[in-house]
């Protein structure tokens, strides 16, 4: 665990505390759709990070997937144009994008820590960071009791807090780490775009908000972008593997020393 402490600290500070703090500050100043679009620019940052760290530019199919997914997000969120933009809110939204990118990049790294350990320690670090921000006054903190209405039923406040803690935080971060290690940071970040689709479905079931046809079209574009990136990643992986394991032409001749 000691060897993984820098990664755990970065994960807790950026992917947990930073992403949540910046996003909730952004929606104080911006419409939710605009804030979400800014946060999901983090997926573009993931592609750029992989490009910079591996020196391998994304393939044309990946670029097409980026464009399709970005257009799909615009349609799914159904962002209305012409609204005044708060520059402070934009800055917070871009901070959330950095946190989202850190979430996928750090979760996908090879580590001796199990996903449960990384998620648990990362959430603990995030809790400490948020508590410290609350103590110095950057993050206003208050406590209240009451009830919450979901799907026409009234539930106690502690039930809502428990759902946020167990489902929306612990389970989401744990499963996100497992998925990122299985898929890689690039593909996992594109699959994460379906968060918006699930948000629409739950809004429909719990709040009675039916998605419009344009949102359904956007959902199809997001899925098309995910498939395009996944196929391109698989193709490029096969090409790299074939290059590594197959001998170069002339390798069987005596005295031939191919450059690895």
N, C-alpha and C positions, 0 to 999 in steps of 0.2 A: 504493500500500500504506500510505503514511503516513496518509492520510485514514481508512483502515479500521482503524488500530491499536486505537482504543478498543473497537470491536466484536470484533476478534480477541482482545484481552485478556479481555473479558467472556466470550466464547465458551469460551476455554481455561480460565479460572478457574472458571466456573459450570457450563457444559455438559459439560466434560471432567473436570477435576479434582474439582470440587465434587460432581457427580452420582455419580462412581465412589466417592469417599471416603465420602460420606454413606451410600450404599447398603451398602457392605461393612461399615461400622461398624454399620448398622442390623441386618444379619443376624447380627452377633455377639451381639445382645441379643434379637432377635425371630425368630419363625418366618419362613421365606422368604416364605410367602404373605402374611403381615401386612405385611412390609417392602415387598413389591411393590405391595400395595394402597395403602400410604401414598405410595410413589413416584409411582404413576399418578394421584394427586390433582393432580399437575402439569398434567394435561390440563384439569382444571377451572380451574386458574390461568390457562391459556392463553386459555380462553373469557372469563374475567374481565378479563384483560389487554386483549384485543381490544375488549371492551365499554368499558373505561375509556379506551383510547386513541382509539377512534373515536366514542365516545358513542352507539353503536348497540347496543341490547340484543339478546341472541340471540333468534332466533325460537322459536316454540313447538315447531316440529319439532326444532330443535337441542336444546331442553331435553328433549324426549322421547328424542332420541338419547343425550344424556348419561345419563339414567336407565337406558336399556336397556343401554348399554355398562358402566355401573357395576355393574348387577345381573349382567351377563354375566361381568365380571371376578370377582365373588364366587363364581359357580358354577364358572368355569374353574379358579380357584385352589383351590377346595374348602377354604376356610378353616374350621377347626373352632372353634366358639365356646367360651366359658368359660375360655380360657387367661389366665393372669396377664400383664398388659402392663407392660413396662418403660418408664417415662416417658422415660428417656434414649434408648432405642431409638426411641420415637415421635418424639422431637425430631430424631434423625438421619434417620429416614424422611421427615419433612417437609422437611428440608434437601435430600434427594434429589429431592423433588417440585419444589422451586424450581429445582434444576439441570436437571431434565427440561423444565420450562416454558421456561427460558432456552434450552435446546437448540432447541426448535421455533420460538420467537419470533425468535431471532437468526439461525437458519438461513434463515428465510423472508424476511428483510429484503433489499431491493434493495441490491446492492453491486457495485462494479467488480471485486472479487475473484472469480475463478472458484471453483466448489465445491472443486476440488483444492487451490487456494491456501488457502482458508478452513479446510478440514479439516486440511491439513498444518501450517499456522501455529498453528491452535487446539490440535492435539495436541502441538506443541512447547511452547506455553505451559503446557498441562496437565502435561507432563512436568517442566517447571521448577518449577511450583507443588508437585507431589507430592514432588519431590526436596527442596525447601526444607522441606516439612512433615516429611519423614523426618529431615532434619538437625537440626531442633529437637525431635524426639522425639514430635511429634503423631501421626505415622504410622509404626508399627514396620516396619522394612525388614530383610529377611534374604535370603540366597541359598542355594540348595540344588540338588542334582542328583539325578536318579533317573529313574523311568519312570512313565507314566500308562497306565491300562487303559481303552480305549474300544472298545465293541462286541466285547469278548472278546479284543482284541489289545493287546499291550503296545507302547507307543511311547515313544521317548526324551523327556525333559523339554523339550529344545529344540524339538521338534515341537509340543508343546502351547503353548509360549510363542509360537512363530511363528504358530500359528492364532489365538491371542488378539490378537497384534499386527496381523496382516494382515487376517484375516476379521472378528473381533469388534470391532476398533477402527478401523483405517484404512478398510476397505471399508464398514463400517457407518456411520461418520460421513460419509464422502463421499456415499454413496447417500442418506443421510438429508437432507443439504443439498440435493441435486438434487431429491429428492421434495418437500421443504418449499417450495422455490422454485416448483415446478410446481403444487402444490396449495394453498399458503398454510398458515400455522401451525395454524389450527384443524383443517382436514381432515387435514393430515399427522399431527397429534398423535393423532387418532382412528384413522387407519390404523396408527399405531405400536402401538396396542393389540394388533394381531395378533402382536406379539412373543411374547405369552404362548402363543398357539396354536402358533407354531413351536417354542417351548420344549417343549411337550407332545409334538409330533411327534418331535423329536430325542431326547427322553427315551425315547420308545417304541422308536425305531430303535437307539439306542446303549446304552441301559440296560435295555431290556425292561420299561419302565413303561407299561402300557396305560392310556389315558384311560378314565375311567368315563363312563357315559351322561350324568350331570349336567354333566360338563365339556364334552361335545359340545353340550348345550343352551346352556351358557354361551357357547360359541364362536359359535353361531348368533345369540345376542343381541348379541354384540360386532359381528358383521358387520352386523346390522340397524341398530345404532347408527351405524356408519360410513356406511352407505347413507343413513340419515335426515339426518345432518349434511351429507353431500355434496349431496343433493338440495336441502336448505334453502339452503345456500350458493349453489348455482347459481341457484335461484329468486330469491334476494335480489339477486344480482349482475345478473341480467337486468332486474329492476325498477329498480335504480339506473341501469343503462345506458340503459334506455328513458326515464327521467326526464331524463337528461343530454342525450340527442340529439334527443328529440321536442320541438317547440315547444309552449309553453303555449297554451291556448285564447285566441284573440284576438290572437296574436302577429303575424298577417299584417296587422292593421289599422294604418294610419299613426298614429304617435304613441304606440303601445303599447310599453312598455319592461318586459318581464318581469324579475323578480328572479331572478338565477342561483342 
